[in-house]
Amino acid sequence: MKRSEINQVMRNAVDFVDEMNFLLPPFAYWRPEDWEKRGDEYNEIRDNMLVSAFLLRAIFTLINTK
């Protein structure tokens, strides 16, 4: 899968979450540059890739509760 396809899937996922009025934490929208500026207090999120896991869990929850 091309990076452009992955980016489109991610945009669609964020749009879907927004349409369902499901609020994501601010870090779900950070760009790589934003992550680079953050300190060690965000290592747990980075190390466990919680942004991706959080977004996927939110989408599955919203789909399955419709």
PEWO-V865726 format. One record per backbone hydrogen bond with DSSP energy under -0.5 kcal/mol. NH is the residue of the N-H (numbers start at 1). CO is the residue of the C=O. E is the energy in kcal/mol with one decimal. If there is no record, write none. Layout:
nh->NH co->CO e->E
nh->NH co->CO e->E
This chain:
nh->6 co->2 e->-2.1
nh->7 co->3 e->-2.7
nh->8 co->4 e->-1.7
nh->9 co->5 e->-2.3
nh->10 co->6 e->-2.5
nh->11 co->7 e->-2.3
nh->12 co->8 e->-2.6
nh->13 co->9 e->-2.3
nh->14 co->10 e->-2.4
nh->15 co->11 e->-2.5
nh->16 co->12 e->-2.5
nh->17 co->13 e->-2.5
nh->18 co->14 e->-2.4
nh->19 co->15 e->-2.6
nh->20 co->16 e->-1.7
nh->21 co->18 e->-1.8
nh->22 co->17 e->-2.2
nh->23 co->21 e->-0.6
nh->28 co->25 e->-2.1
nh->29 co->26 e->-1.9
nh->30 co->27 e->-0.9
nh->34 co->31 e->-0.6
nh->35 co->31 e->-1.9
nh->36 co->32 e->-2.0
nh->37 co->33 e->-1.1
nh->38 co->34 e->-0.7
nh->38 co->35 e->-0.9
nh->42 co->39 e->-1.7
nh->43 co->40 e->-2.1
nh->46 co->42 e->-2.1
nh->47 co->43 e->-3.9
nh->48 co->44 e->-1.8
nh->49 co->46 e->-1.2
nh->50 co->45 e->-1.9
nh->53 co->49 e->-1.7
nh->54 co->50 e->-2.8
nh->55 co->51 e->-2.4
nh->56 co->52 e->-2.5
nh->57 co->53 e->-2.5
nh->58 co->54 e->-2.4
nh->59 co->55 e->-2.3
nh->60 co->56 e->-2.6
nh->61 co->57 e->-2.4
nh->62 co->58 e->-2.5
nh->63 co->59 e->-2.6
nh->64 co->60 e->-2.3
nh->65 co->61 e->-0.8
nh->65 co->62 e->-0.5
nh->66 co->63 e->-0.9
